């Protein structure tokens, strides 16, 4: 129990660092000049500091709030997927909601965004939302949490967030706030890593339960966070190629003989159903 508690505490301390991934700022200028950053192997350009931002995921909305761009978020979506952090709840509630799930294509365009910020690329499949190429042709740039870029969902690392903070800070004209978040994040990560330094990694299974099914989470950001917190992911080599999750039976989890089981959940009701 003590081992599991230590591990979970360390994971909590480092998990806040995974809201973004790997991107670099090519140029950052005043609010009246074009700004270009590289994100997920694409150039993301805004003619000036973004003024009408749509966020497609709660964690990205929270990051924008922390950067000081809350008043420029003209719409958010998928709000049912994760509640906001208590300290950000009031500001989060003040952001207009396009949809509690995936917004309609028309609703997205009606918001007239000059920047879309997303947790991943999977929304832009042409069915749920327009493709990234279609939105680009409409002059709407997209900035993605690059831990979930195409071809990189199993390669994201916890420290990729540093360059993403630079990129998003440049696009939103909040580079000073981004620098502060970056410094605080590095300090928190260093403290967490120091607290587990010299200890044997704790063999751990990371799972999430959705609609009555259990899924093992491994690789990419999941395993990177776990490693920083002093754990080793027992399903690292067991998932299908290119995947960071896979359905598992309880027997498969027990067969791994983990010393800790880390349950990932978004809402309190999801947590309760997992414990049941």
N, C-alpha and C positions, 0 to 999 in steps of 0.2 A: 504493500500500500504506500509506503514511504517513497519507494522508487517511482511508482506511477505518479504520485503527487508532485514530486520534484520535476519529473519530465513534463507533465501537463502545465505546471507553472512556467517552466522555461519556454514551452511552445507558445503559451499565451503572450509572453513578453516579446517573442519574435514574430508572431503571426501578423502583427500590425504592419510589418515591413513588406508584406507581399501584395499590397494593393496595386502595385505597378511592376513593370518589368524593364526590359532593356531597350533604351532609345537614347539618341544623342542629339544635342542641339547643334545645328549647323550654323545658325545665325540667330541672334536675338537683338532686337533694336527697340526703339521707342514705339509707343502705341500707334504712331502714324506710318510706320515702315513695315514692309513685308517681313514676315517671320517664317523661317523654314526649319523643321527638325526632321530627323530620320527616325522612323518608328516602324518596326516590323518590315524592314527592308524597303520601305516606301518613304518618299518625301511627303511630309505633311506641311502644307503652306497656308497661312492665313495672311490676307493683305494688310492687316493690322491686328492689334491685340483682340482676341476673340471677345465678342460682346453678347452673343446669343448662343449659349451652350446647351446642348441636350445630353444628359447622362442616361445611359441605358442600364445601369446597375447601381444598387445602393452604395456599395463600397466606393465606387468612383464618385458618386455624389458627395459622400463624406470627405473624400480627398479634396475635391474642389472647394468644399466648405472650409477645410483646414488651410487651404492655400489662400483663402480670402476672396474667392470668386463666387460666393453664394448668390450675390445679387445679380449675377449674369447668367445663372442657370434658368433657362426659360421653360425647361421641362425635364422630368425624370420618369423612368418607367421601371417595371419589374419590382416595384416596392414591396410586393408580397413575399419576395424571396428572402429578405433579410431585414430585421428591424435595425434602426440606427443605434449607434452608441448613445448611451444616456446623456452624455455631456453635449452631444450634437443634436439631440432630438428636436429641440425647438426650431433650430435653423433648418433642419431637414424637413420638418412639417411645413415650413413656409415656402418650400420649393414647389412650384406647380407640378401636378402629376398628369402626364399624358395618358398613362395606363398603369394599373396595378400589375399588369403582365406585360406582354410584348405589345408595343403600340401599333396601331394600324399604319400602313405605309403613308396614307393621306395625313394622318395626325402628325407623323414625323415631319413631313414637308410643311404642313400648316404652321408648325412652330418656327419656321424660317431660321433654322440653325446656321451659324457660320462655323460651328465646330461640333462634332459628335464625339463623345468620350465613351468608350465601351470597355467592358471587362474582357472581351474576346472577339474573335472574328466570326463566331458561329451564328450570330444573329443575322448576318448579311448573306443569306443563302438564296435570295430571290423570292422566297415564299413568305417567310416571316417578315423580313424587311428587304428593301432594295439591295442589290449587290453593291459591294464597295466600288466597283467600276461605274455603276450607274450613278451613285451618289457623287463620285468624283466628277463625272461628266456634267452634273448639275452644279458643280462648284462648291460642294459640301465636303470638307476634309474630315477624316476620321482618325482619332488617336486611340490606340488599343493598348490595354495592359499586355505588354509584349511577352509576359510569361506564358501567354496563350496565343502567341503568333502562329500562323501557319507553319508547319514543319518544326515547330519548336515547343510543342506542348509538353514534351517529356524532357526538355533541356533547360527550362527556366531555373534560375538560381535566386536565392534570397537577396543577394547583393545587386541583382539587376535593377532593383528599385531605384538605386541612386541616379542612374542616367535617365530613367523615366521621370523622376522628379524634376530634373533639369529641363527635359523636353516640355513637360506640361506647364512648368513654371514659365518657360519662355512664351508659349502659345497664349497663356492667359495673363501675361504681364505681372506675374507674381513671383519672380525669381528670388526676391529676398525672402519671402515666406518659404519657398521651396528649399532654399539653402538652410534655413532654420530647421525645417522638418528633416532634412538630410542629416544634419549634424546630430540632432536628437536621436534619429534612427540608428546612426552608426554607434552612438554612445550606448544605446539600449542593447544593440546586438553584441557589442564588445563585452558588456557586462554579463549578458546571458552566456556567451561562449566561455568567459572566464569562470563562471560558476560551475561549469561541467568539465573544465579542462582537467586532463589527467585521469578521468574516470572511464571505465569501460562503457562503450555505447549500450544503451538499454534496448534489448530486442523488443520491437514494438510493432503492433498491427494498428494501422490507422483506417477507420471505417466510417462510413456514412450510411444511414438508413433512409430510403426514399420509397414511399408507397409500399411498405412492407418488405422490400428487398434490401439486402445488405450489399454494400459495395466496398471493396478494398481500394484505398487511395495510395498511390505511390508514384515515384519518379517526379521530375520537374520540381515545381515549387513545394509540393507536399513533402517530398523526401528531403529537400534542401532545408526547409524549416525544421524538420524533425532532427536532422543531423546537427544543426546549429544548437538545438536544445539538448543534445546529448543522447539521441536515440538512433537506432538503425532500423530501417523499414524492412520487415520480413517478407513483404510482397514485392520488393523492388524488381526481382527477376521473374515474377510469375504472371505478370499481366500480358495481354496481347501486345504485339509490336505496335509502337506508336501511340499507345493508350496510357492514360494516367489513372484510370479507374477500371474496375471489372467486378462483375457480380460474383459474390462468394457465399458459400453456405457456412453456417455456424461451425459445422464440423471441420471445415477447412481452416477456419481461424484457430480453433482449439488445437488442431494438428500442428500448428506452427509453434506451440508452447511459448507464447509471448510472455514477457515479464510485465508488459504494460499494454493496455488497449486504449487507444486514443479515439474518442468518438467526436466526429465533426458534425455540427448542426448549425442551422441558421436561426431557427425560432425556438421559443420555449416549448411549444407544442411538439415540435420535431424531437426535441431532447426527451420529453416525457414518453413519446411513443417508442423511442430507442431504448429507454430504460425498461419499458414494459416488455 
